[in-house]
Amino acid sequence: MSHPVLPASGTFGYGEEFEPFLPPGTFSAIVPKSISVEVRSGNPPPRAVETPAGLLNSIGLQNPGLDQFLDSYLPILQSYGVPILVNVVGRTIEEYCTVVEALEGQPLVEGYELNVSCPNVKEGLRFGLDPQATASLIRAIRPLTDGVLMAKLTPNVTDIAEQAVAAEEAGADAISVINTLRAMAVDWRTGKSRIGTETGGLSGPAIRPIALRMTMEVCRLVNVPVCAIGGICSAQDILEFISVGASLVQVGTHLYREPTCLPGILDELRELLASEGMDSLEALRGNFDGDRDRLPDRQRPVP
Ligand SMILES: Cc1cc2nc3c(=O)[nH]c(=O)nc-3n(C[C@H](O)[C@H](O)[C@H](O)COP(=O)(O)O)c2cc1C
């Protein structure tokens, strides 16, 4: 990859919505909106509401389904010329497998981000809340592909690192953290939710400190690369996540505010590294000097 920044699934459509703003291939790889076997119409509107420093959404995994993705959207994504990491969602292990099998061998489909973490549909969380279920899913998909398998985890658990370790041990090549946090917004006059469902998923800067903490916890315990997601808006934000050990990042909600932000972020990233005398992110990765007594041995800084 030419740089570490990808778009977060569901905030970038299938790339085509971004064409008026910047060439979608400016991202180092593309993670499209989740794809399921069947067409999904999603949740009732309103589907999004702004909250302090954040966005509460309840899209409900609306997507065109596998067949239409293959016919209409994948060719558009392929035209951007960068790797595609297809975000997959299903109700059963078999459904995830069907999507992966159908996409194997497609040009530029370099791997899959398995969404085991959507808070807005009941079945989306079934895998993500149980480390053993997550592991079973990854074990079933692993033999189907030599491509990159990323497990996208939910923050709506007590111990996200436990989920990450289960995913790594089952064969995941990378971990993506985090999906949205279950949250709600209420209109007290009407006594109704401000979105079409009772609860939704919170994203944006409001969740960044939580995402940072969870990224640190996951990076301490797994050896595979971690792709950090959650409220990232700037080069400074990216460097914080790299500092706690992330290898890649995804920008999501910020793309709604500033769809053309990427070139500026990349320039600033280079400038900030240069100002510290660094020529690569490797020099910074994992430099966070946390609570040493709590670090596993392999993460302890060399005295
Ligand atoms: C409107 C919207 C739709 C989303 N749809 C998906 C999705 O289809 N699949 C998925 O894995 N994550 C989805 N997400 C979660 C994002 O990919 C990301 O994990 C989350 O928003 C946190 O990052 P952010 O704060 O940078 O937006 C969606 C987020 C938003 C705001």
PDBQT file of the ligand as one rigid body, heavy atoms in Angstrom, charges set to zero:
ROOT
HETATM    1  C1  LIG A 401     -23.485   5.900   8.057  1.00  0.00    +0.000 C 
HETATM    2  C2  LIG A 401     -22.562   4.789   8.464  1.00  0.00    +0.000 A 
HETATM    3  C3  LIG A 401     -22.698   3.542   7.877  1.00  0.00    +0.000 A 
HETATM    4  C4  LIG A 401     -21.842   2.498   8.241  1.00  0.00    +0.000 A 
HETATM    5  N1  LIG A 401     -21.969   1.294   7.627  1.00  0.00    +0.000 NA
HETATM    6  C5  LIG A 401     -21.085   0.292   7.924  1.00  0.00    +0.000 A 
HETATM    7  C6  LIG A 401     -21.130  -0.941   7.226  1.00  0.00    +0.000 A 
HETATM    8  O1  LIG A 401     -21.936  -1.168   6.309  1.00  0.00    +0.000 OA
HETATM    9  N2  LIG A 401     -20.238  -1.910   7.580  1.00  0.00    +0.000 N 
HETATM   10  C7  LIG A 401     -19.294  -1.715   8.564  1.00  0.00    +0.000 A 
HETATM   11  O2  LIG A 401     -18.496  -2.619   8.839  1.00  0.00    +0.000 OA
HETATM   12  N3  LIG A 401     -19.222  -0.536   9.238  1.00  0.00    +0.000 NA
HETATM   13  C8  LIG A 401     -20.088   0.465   8.929  1.00  0.00    +0.000 A 
HETATM   14  N4  LIG A 401     -20.002   1.666   9.586  1.00  0.00    +0.000 N 
HETATM   15  C9  LIG A 401     -18.980   1.845  10.650  1.00  0.00    +0.000 C 
HETATM   16  C10 LIG A 401     -17.728   2.558  10.121  1.00  0.00    +0.000 C 
HETATM   17  O3  LIG A 401     -17.096   1.787   9.121  1.00  0.00    +0.000 OA
HETATM   18  C11 LIG A 401     -16.731   2.841  11.272  1.00  0.00    +0.000 C 
HETATM   19  O4  LIG A 401     -16.334   1.616  11.844  1.00  0.00    +0.000 OA
HETATM   20  C12 LIG A 401     -17.329   3.728  12.355  1.00  0.00    +0.000 C 
HETATM   21  O5  LIG A 401     -18.162   4.723  11.793  1.00  0.00    +0.000 OA
HETATM   22  C13 LIG A 401     -16.265   4.408  13.210  1.00  0.00    +0.000 C 
HETATM   23  O6  LIG A 401     -15.415   5.215  12.418  1.00  0.00    +0.000 OA
HETATM   24  P1  LIG A 401     -15.653   6.809  12.232  1.00  0.00    +0.000 P 
HETATM   25  O7  LIG A 401     -15.841   7.383  13.595  1.00  0.00    +0.000 OA
HETATM   26  O8  LIG A 401     -14.413   7.302  11.539  1.00  0.00    +0.000 OA
HETATM   27  O9  LIG A 401     -16.861   6.967  11.389  1.00  0.00    +0.000 OA
HETATM   28  C14 LIG A 401     -20.843   2.719   9.226  1.00  0.00    +0.000 A 
HETATM   29  C15 LIG A 401     -20.728   3.986   9.824  1.00  0.00    +0.000 A 
HETATM   30  C16 LIG A 401     -21.565   5.017   9.448  1.00  0.00    +0.000 A 
HETATM   31  C17 LIG A 401     -21.382   6.372  10.090  1.00  0.00    +0.000 C 
ENDROOT
TORSDOF 0
